Amino acid sequence: MKIQEIREMTAKELASRKHELEHEAFNLRIQKQGGQLEKPHLLTVIRRDIARISTALTEKTKAAAGASK
């Protein structure tokens, strides 16, 4: 997921997507422990997407706080 796509989403959509990705990352970690993970690079991709979303959420929160002052 590209950062431009993420920035276009609302805070509610971002929180929802972050929750979905965290759940998916959990499932991939379980598969890794069981030796069933076919695409180990997905863990890295998902972790980075979660970080991008967290950053965008923080930006939106700070922008909203700054605008309300």
C-alpha distance (Angstrom), angle and dihedral (degrees) to the residues before:
residue distance angle dihedral
M1 . . .
K2 3.77 . .
I3 3.79 122.9 .
Q4 3.82 91.5 -121.9
E5 3.82 90.4 58.5
I6 3.78 90.1 48.2
R7 3.81 94.0 50.3
E8 3.80 90.6 53.7
M9 3.82 92.0 58.6
T10 3.80 123.5 90.0
A11 3.79 122.2 -112.6
K12 3.80 90.8 -106.5
E13 3.81 91.9 52.1
L14 3.80 90.5 47.4
A15 3.79 92.8 51.8
S16 3.79 90.4 49.1
R17 3.81 93.1 48.4
K18 3.80 91.3 47.0
H19 3.80 90.4 53.6
E20 3.82 90.8 50.0
L21 3.80 92.0 49.8
E22 3.81 92.5 48.2
H23 3.80 89.1 52.5
E24 3.81 90.9 48.5
A25 3.82 91.3 48.3
F26 3.80 89.4 51.9
N27 3.80 90.9 52.5
L28 3.80 91.3 48.8
R29 3.82 91.4 50.6
I30 3.82 89.4 52.5
Q31 3.81 90.1 50.8
K32 3.80 90.0 48.6
Q33 3.79 91.6 53.8
G34 3.79 90.2 50.1
G35 3.80 92.1 49.3
Q36 3.81 92.3 -118.2
L37 3.80 100.0 110.9
E38 3.81 109.0 121.2
K39 3.81 98.6 -179.4
P40 3.82 109.6 37.9
H41 3.82 92.5 174.1
L42 3.81 88.9 71.2
L43 3.81 89.9 74.1
T44 3.80 90.1 61.1
V45 3.80 93.4 43.8
I46 3.81 92.9 50.6
R47 3.80 93.2 44.9
R48 3.81 90.2 53.4
D49 3.81 92.1 47.1
I50 3.80 89.5 52.5
A51 3.81 89.5 51.6
R52 3.81 91.8 49.3
I53 3.79 91.2 50.2
S54 3.81 91.9 47.6
T55 3.79 89.7 51.9
A56 3.81 92.3 49.6
L57 3.82 90.7 48.4
T58 3.79 90.3 52.3
E59 3.81 91.0 48.9
K60 3.80 91.6 50.6
T61 3.81 92.2 46.8
K62 3.80 92.5 50.5
A63 3.80 91.8 45.3
A64 3.79 91.1 51.1
A65 3.81 91.4 47.6
G66 3.80 90.8 49.0
A67 3.78 92.8 48.3
S68 3.80 93.3 51.1
K69 3.82 93.1 56.5
